[in-house]
Amino acid sequence: MTGRDYEVVILAPEDSLDEWDCFVDESPQGCVFCRSWWLGAVAPHRFTILTLRRGGRIVAGIPMFHTCKLRYHAIHMPPLTQTLGVLLAPPTSDSYEKRLSSEMETMEQLIAAIPQANYFSVNLSPALTNWLPFYWAGYRQTTRYSYVLPDLSDLDAVFSGFAHSKRKNIKKAEKEVTVHADLASAEFYANHRLTLSSQGRTISYTHALFERLYEASYVHEAGKTWYAVDRNGNLHATIFVVFDRHSAYYLISSIDPRFRNSGAATLLLKEAISFVSQWTNRFDFEGSMIREVEHSFRKFGAIQTPYFNISKGRRPLVLELCRSARALFHRAAARMSSPEEEPSSSPRMVVGGQNPKHNSAARRRRHAVRLV
């Protein structure tokens, strides 16, 4: 026991995590990235969940992804994951001072229980704006930005909030392409890898990882793909969106450079937003610190939304150098791609009863892909 009757319990992948998932549902900071099935997909056997209990109930928690190489222990963000923790129980007082005091106390107890590591880096939910307890404990903070549509209850208002260029893209695309849903994970991954290879780049995640995430999101009705093809069977663009009741997230997208001006990517986003509005009232573009991508997201009428990265310790120098080089490459790639039509990959499609994988021209097709 710690503090005033607090209990620290660390959950492992093999434990029953139903209680944790219920807590994610209740927490104002809860999101799809914190759910046990997501963690099991992106970090199997490499995650733990640090929970703080009081009176037998979870009052706070933080999922942690662990890597350990050559005795260098790091706790950091899993692949394809935007935010993780801290998650807090809903406030129980109407008094701001009492709510803040409780939050401070709970976070201090949770932070004190974080395992020792050479490096710690976690993105907090945009719903958590208080990082003072981390500051007092010697952590650093970097502000990052996403772009969010916070209210999908009136879709007419949402779509009228799109910039003129985006609405023009949609009208153009509606004349040129047809939207379809549900592409196969194997073809999605193969296309992404092929596209990156054609640019001299290596895909950053394995097929096994993507297949686990794709299948888990469909099983839990928390993910969906859309793609656009023209009357000749040409694939123009594709997107993969994940969601729960808290929010939807624009995870991966792609566009064929030959059809960059068709407006297909914007049309797909409109279709995705319409669909997820049945499940959630919020759409997160997942943000980007890249100028060209930020410029495009802003044109969807989305609101700039800050969130915090909390870190402590240092990465090995070789990893820092690789990270800097990768960031420079992504910025250069972003400048070469259209700021109007966003980025990543595509799988199975059947157009007019014909499977494009039997078409040699389709097999040679290249798509400009960028993971946001």
Buried (B, 14 or more C-beta within 10 A) or exposed (E): EEBEEBBBEEBEBEBEBEBBBEBBEEBEBBBBBBBBBBBBBBBEEBBBBBBBBBEEEBBBBBBBBBBEEEEBBBBBBBBBBBBBBBBBBEBEEEEEEEBBEBBBBBBBBBBBBBEEBBBBBBBBBBBBEBBEBBEEBEBBEEEBBBBBBEEBEEEEEBBEBBBEEBBBBBEBBBEBBBBBEEBBBBBBBBBBBBBBEEBEBEBEBEBEBBBBBBEBBBEBEBBBBBBBBBEEBBBBBBBBBBBBBBBBBBBBBBBBBEBBBBBBBBBBBBBBBEBBBEBBBBBBBBBBEBEBBBEBBBBBBBEEBEBBBBBBBEBBEEBEEEEEEEEEEBBEBBEEBBBBBBBBBBBBBEBEEEEBBEEEEBEEBBBBBBBB
